[in-house]
Amino acid sequence: MSKLIDFPCQFVIKVIGVNCDELINEVIAIVDSKCDNFNPSNDIKYTVSNNGNYLSLTVNVFTTNQEHLDDIYRNLNAHKLVKITL
């Protein structure tokens, strides 16, 4: 069985949530707590939806294995401001 992802690797996570500064700060805090070399200035980009209700964040993380990646996703999805992660 072949692996879909070769670890360790850079991986892009899309986070969509409520448009507020708190979402950006919380996503940064969550990812920073899970990834040693996370640099928000370079590793996160965001776009506001057309109506301004939602914020889409593209987060570039360095992940070491599947459990590590799953842990990041679990923590992001558990936050009240996050609507979906891709």
C-alpha positions in Angstrom: 0.0 0.0 0.0 1.5 3.3 -1.0 1.3 6.4 1.2 -0.5 9.5 0.1 1.8 11.8 2.0 5.5 11.3 2.5 6.5 12.5 5.9 8.1 14.7 7.1 6.8 17.4 4.8 5.3 20.9 4.4 1.5 20.6 4.3 -1.1 23.2 3.5 -4.2 23.4 5.7 -7.2 25.6 4.8 -9.1 26.9 7.8 -12.5 28.7 7.3 -14.2 30.4 10.1 -15.9 33.5 11.5 -14.3 36.8 10.3 -12.6 38.2 13.4 -9.1 38.9 14.6 -9.6 36.3 17.3 -9.7 33.6 14.7 -6.3 34.6 13.2 -4.8 34.8 16.7 -6.3 31.4 17.8 -5.2 29.6 14.6 -1.7 31.0 15.1 -1.6 29.9 18.7 -2.8 26.4 17.9 -0.4 25.8 15.1 2.5 27.4 16.9 1.9 25.1 19.9 2.1 22.1 17.6 4.8 23.1 15.1 8.3 24.2 16.3 9.3 26.1 13.2 6.0 27.9 12.5 6.4 31.5 11.4 3.1 33.3 11.1 4.5 36.1 8.9 5.5 33.6 6.2 3.3 30.6 6.9 -0.2 32.0 7.1 -2.3 33.9 4.5 -5.9 35.0 4.8 -8.8 36.1 2.6 -12.1 37.6 3.6 -15.3 36.3 1.9 -17.2 38.5 -0.5 -19.9 39.3 2.2 -17.2 39.7 4.9 -18.7 37.1 7.2 -16.0 34.5 6.9 -12.3 34.4 6.9 -10.3 31.8 4.9 -6.8 31.1 6.2 -4.2 29.1 4.3 -1.7 27.7 6.8 1.6 26.1 5.7 2.8 23.7 8.4 5.8 21.4 8.7 4.4 18.0 9.9 6.5 15.0 10.9 3.9 12.2 10.7 0.2 11.4 10.3 -0.5 11.5 14.0 1.1 15.0 14.1 -1.0 16.2 11.2 -4.2 14.7 12.7 -3.5 16.4 16.1 -3.2 19.8 14.4 -6.5 19.2 12.5 -8.2 18.0 15.8 -7.1 21.1 17.6 -8.2 23.5 14.9 -11.6 21.8 14.4 -12.2 22.0 18.2 -12.1 25.7 18.2 -15.5 27.5 18.3 -14.7 30.0 15.6 -13.5 27.4 13.1 -16.3 26.2 10.8 -14.3 23.8 8.6 -10.8 22.7 7.8 -9.6 21.3 4.5 
